[in-house]
Amino acid sequence: MPNMVYGAKHALKSFIDQRCSIFTGCSYANAQGSLQKGKHEPRGKGSFSLKDIELKLISELMKNSRRSDRELAKQLRVSQPTVTRLRSKLEKEGIIKEYTMIPDFAKIGYEIMGITSLNVNVDPHAGLNEMRKATIEAEKSSPHAGLTIVSCIGPKKNRVFIDFYQDYAAYTNVVKEVRQFPYADVESIDTLMVDLKDKENYRILSMSEIANHLLRMHKDKSKAQL
């Protein structure tokens, strides 16, 4: 059994490294949560190298980042300078990447959320660097309402992107642009579409549940280590 686990892990590493993301330069190390060289120094393996108070602060900010350091300190039962210091530290280390809010997408003009998977073969003569440069330029000239662009593992698919569209015509325009992308041969595009106006939708996008799960996950991990 250990040999089988090692073999599966090794195969996964090879797959991800060979199909490094054309958009972000993903690798197996990145997939495990390591920071890219030259940006921030990692403190250790995985998220559990974070202290309890840091995880609690991250969780609270994910639930509501509008609160002041004073309000957060009261919630966490620590001093305001402690929260300010920890927040600054997490920002500098790249653990906190940005502050934002989540709107009702249907009410601000988006009718569709598309989850698109595809297979991309990169031009071996151009390479990933040229592909990334082209991606950056394309996003500047024709910005998309993109939520994420990542590598994936699946049947005949190696990329996934999630976008918001104002209508079906906007979706077809994006797919057309993707098919014409330079330095790449794009194959077998499939999209799952979500009607953002559907009253039966349970949860479109929320950080609160992830914030709660983060603390439960850390608690379970701590118990297992006892």
C-alpha positions, 0 to 999 in steps of 0.5 A: 500500500505505501508503494501504491500511495508513493506511485500515485503521488509521483504520477500526480507530481509528474502530471502537474509539472509537465502540464505547467499552467500557461497562465500562472506557471503552476507546478506541483510545489505551487499546488501544495501551497508553496510560494513562488521563488523571489516573492515571499519566504515560506514559513513551513509546509502547508497552512498549519504552520500558521499560529492559531491567532493568525488563522482566526484573524484570516477567518474573520477577515474572510467573513467580513474584511470591512471591520476595523482592527479595533473591532477584530481585536475585540472579536479575537480577544487580543489587543488592537496593536496585535491585530494590526501587526498580524495583518501587516505580517500576513499581507507581506508574506502574501497570505492575504492577497487582496481585500474585496467584497462579493456582490449579487452578480445578477443585480449588477448585470451578469446573467451567466457564470461559466465553468469552462474546461479545455485542453491546451497544447502550447506551441513548443517553439514559443514556450510558456513565457511567450504564452504568459506575455500574450495572456497579459496583453490580451487581458489588457486589451479585452478584459474578461470578468474572470474569477480564476484560470488554473491547471486541472486534472481531468479526462482530456482537459488540462485548464479550467477558467471561470468567468461571469458573462452579461449574456450568452453572446458575451460567452461565445465571444470569449470562447472565440477569443480563446480558440484564436489565442496565439501560441496555443492549440485549443481543443475540446472546450466544454462549459457548464453554465449557471443561470445567476437569476435562477431563484433555486441557486443556493450559494453562488460565491461565499467566503464565509463557509470557507472561513468556518471550514478553515478553523474546523480543519485546523482544529481536526488537524491539531487533535490528530497530532495529539 
